[in-house]
Amino acid sequence: MKLKRMLCMSAAAVLLAGPALAQTGMPESYRAVQARALDLQRRMLLAMADSMPERLYRDKVTPIQRDFAQQIAHAAGSVPMVLGMTMSVPAPQLPDTARSFANRAGLRAYVNACYDWAANLLQTQTAADRMTPTSLFGTRMERWQVWDELHQHSMWTAGQIVANFRKNGMAPPGFGFF
């Protein structure tokens, strides 16, 4: 429990300090917090894929929204897409989406391919590269900050997926903090 509280307080401090930290740098120890956030994203998306019956993978809550499998793939697939754009690295070859959306094994493989690649990139990213300025959809920031933006996007998208469970009278998987 102490570790969870410490991680939450660290994350809150980073979010509140945002612009000031961008000018003074980010402690190397924060990389571990970001690695745990990546793991949380992966576990949440996999739990959702495991909890939804496959027959509902192509189901939509509203006609204009992505279906369940597309939402999961969007949350996971945005990670390598954005990292490829902002970190000056080639994005990975991901499993074919038509196959990935067809069943649980395919969707799990897609999510894991995205997060395996991202976790390796985070682990091998140099401290100097983390401090390199980049542009994320027109917003200037240092590369270490992109990881936090991706975490927010993944959790936002996962929150939208809850509607797919509710529509079908199901509870979503429980949310686990770090």
C-alpha positions as CSV (number, residue, x, y, z in Angstrom):
1,M,0.0,0.0,0.0
2,K,2.9,2.4,0.8
3,L,4.4,1.8,-2.7
4,K,1.0,2.5,-4.3
5,R,0.7,5.8,-2.3
6,M,4.2,6.8,-3.2
7,L,3.7,6.1,-6.9
8,C,0.4,8.0,-6.9
9,M,2.0,11.0,-5.1
10,S,5.0,10.9,-7.5
11,A,2.7,10.9,-10.5
12,A,0.6,13.7,-9.1
13,A,3.7,15.8,-8.4
14,V,4.9,15.4,-12.0
15,L,1.5,16.3,-13.4
16,L,1.2,19.4,-11.2
17,A,4.8,20.5,-11.8
18,G,4.6,19.9,-15.6
19,P,6.1,23.0,-17.1
20,A,8.6,23.5,-14.4
21,L,10.0,20.0,-14.7
22,A,10.2,20.4,-18.5
23,Q,12.8,23.2,-17.9
24,T,14.7,21.4,-15.1
25,G,14.6,17.8,-16.3
26,M,13.1,14.7,-15.1
27,P,14.8,12.4,-12.6
28,E,15.9,9.1,-14.1
29,S,13.9,7.3,-11.4
30,Y,10.7,8.5,-13.0
31,R,11.3,6.0,-15.9
32,A,10.2,3.2,-13.5
33,V,6.9,5.0,-12.8
34,Q,6.3,5.3,-16.6
35,A,7.2,1.5,-17.0
36,R,4.5,0.7,-14.4
37,A,2.0,2.9,-16.2
38,L,2.7,1.0,-19.5
39,D,2.1,-2.3,-17.7
40,L,-1.1,-1.0,-16.2
41,Q,-2.4,0.1,-19.6
42,R,-1.5,-3.4,-21.0
43,R,-3.1,-5.2,-18.1
44,M,-6.3,-3.1,-18.4
45,L,-6.7,-3.6,-22.1
46,L,-6.0,-7.4,-21.8
47,A,-8.5,-7.7,-19.0
48,M,-11.1,-6.0,-21.1
49,A,-10.4,-8.2,-24.1
50,D,-10.6,-11.3,-21.8
51,S,-13.9,-10.1,-20.2
52,M,-15.8,-9.3,-23.3
53,P,-17.4,-12.3,-25.1
54,E,-15.9,-12.6,-28.6
55,R,-19.3,-12.4,-30.2
56,L,-19.4,-8.8,-29.0
57,Y,-16.0,-7.7,-30.3
58,R,-17.5,-6.0,-33.3
59,D,-20.4,-4.5,-31.3
60,K,-20.7,-0.6,-31.1
61,V,-22.4,1.4,-28.4
62,T,-23.4,4.1,-31.0
63,P,-23.2,3.9,-34.8
64,I,-20.4,6.5,-35.1
65,Q,-18.1,5.0,-32.4
66,R,-15.4,2.4,-32.9
67,D,-16.5,-1.1,-32.1
68,F,-15.1,-2.9,-29.0
69,A,-12.1,-4.5,-30.8
70,Q,-11.4,-1.2,-32.6
71,Q,-11.4,0.7,-29.3
72,I,-9.0,-1.8,-27.7
73,A,-6.7,-1.6,-30.8
74,H,-6.9,2.2,-30.8
75,A,-5.8,2.4,-27.2
76,A,-2.9,0.0,-27.8
77,G,-2.0,1.0,-31.3
78,S,-1.7,4.6,-30.5
79,V,1.2,3.9,-28.3
80,P,3.6,2.7,-31.1
81,M,2.2,5.2,-33.6
82,V,2.8,8.2,-31.3
83,L,6.2,6.9,-30.1
84,G,7.3,6.3,-33.7
85,M,6.3,9.9,-34.6
86,T,7.8,11.6,-31.5
87,M,10.9,9.5,-30.8
88,S,12.3,9.3,-34.3
89,V,12.2,5.5,-34.4
90,P,10.4,3.3,-36.8
91,A,7.1,1.9,-35.6
92,P,6.9,-1.8,-35.2
93,Q,5.3,-4.2,-37.6
94,L,2.0,-5.1,-35.9
95,P,-0.3,-8.1,-36.4
96,D,-2.9,-7.6,-39.1
97,T,-5.9,-5.9,-37.7
98,A,-8.5,-8.0,-39.6
99,R,-7.1,-11.1,-37.8
100,S,-6.5,-9.3,-34.6
101,F,-10.2,-8.2,-34.3
102,A,-11.6,-11.6,-35.0
103,N,-11.0,-13.3,-31.7
104,R,-9.5,-13.0,-28.2
105,A,-6.1,-14.6,-29.1
106,G,-5.7,-12.1,-32.0
107,L,-6.7,-9.1,-30.0
108,R,-4.4,-10.2,-27.1
109,A,-1.5,-10.7,-29.6
110,Y,-2.1,-7.2,-31.0
111,V,-2.1,-5.5,-27.6
112,N,1.0,-7.4,-26.5
113,A,2.9,-6.6,-29.7
114,C,2.2,-2.9,-29.1
115,Y,3.2,-2.9,-25.4
116,D,6.2,-5.3,-25.8
117,W,7.7,-2.9,-28.4
118,A,6.9,0.2,-26.2
119,A,8.3,-1.3,-23.0
120,N,11.6,-2.2,-24.9
121,L,11.8,1.4,-26.2
122,L,11.3,2.9,-22.8
123,Q,13.8,0.6,-21.2
124,T,16.5,1.3,-23.8
125,Q,15.8,5.0,-24.3
126,T,18.9,7.0,-23.2
127,A,18.6,9.7,-20.6
128,A,19.7,12.3,-23.2
129,D,17.1,11.1,-25.6
130,R,14.4,11.5,-22.9
131,M,15.4,15.2,-22.6
132,T,15.2,15.8,-26.4
133,P,12.4,18.2,-27.4
134,T,9.8,16.9,-29.7
135,S,6.3,17.9,-31.0
136,L,3.2,15.9,-30.1
137,F,0.5,17.1,-32.5
138,G,1.9,20.6,-32.4
139,T,2.7,20.8,-28.7
140,R,6.3,21.1,-27.8
141,M,7.6,18.9,-25.0
142,E,10.5,16.8,-24.0
143,R,10.3,13.1,-25.1
144,W,10.0,11.8,-21.5
145,Q,6.6,13.7,-21.3
146,V,5.2,11.8,-24.3
147,W,5.0,8.7,-22.2
148,D,2.7,10.5,-19.7
149,E,0.5,11.8,-22.5
150,L,0.2,8.3,-23.9
151,H,-0.8,7.0,-20.5
152,Q,-3.6,9.6,-20.3
153,H,-4.8,8.7,-23.8
154,S,-4.9,5.0,-23.1
155,M,-6.8,5.4,-19.8
156,W,-9.2,7.8,-21.5
157,T,-9.9,5.4,-24.3
158,A,-10.2,2.5,-21.8
159,G,-12.8,4.5,-19.9
160,Q,-14.8,4.9,-23.1
161,I,-14.8,1.1,-23.6
162,V,-16.7,0.7,-20.3
163,A,-19.8,1.7,-22.2
164,N,-19.5,-1.5,-24.3
165,F,-19.7,-3.5,-21.1
166,R,-22.6,-1.5,-19.7
167,K,-24.6,-1.7,-22.9
168,N,-24.5,-5.5,-22.6
169,G,-25.4,-5.5,-18.9
170,M,-21.9,-6.5,-17.9
171,A,-19.5,-5.0,-15.3
172,P,-16.1,-4.1,-16.8
173,P,-13.0,-5.6,-15.2
174,G,-11.9,-3.9,-12.0
175,F,-9.5,-1.0,-12.3
176,G,-6.1,-1.7,-10.7
177,F,-3.9,1.2,-9.7
178,F,-0.3,0.5,-10.6
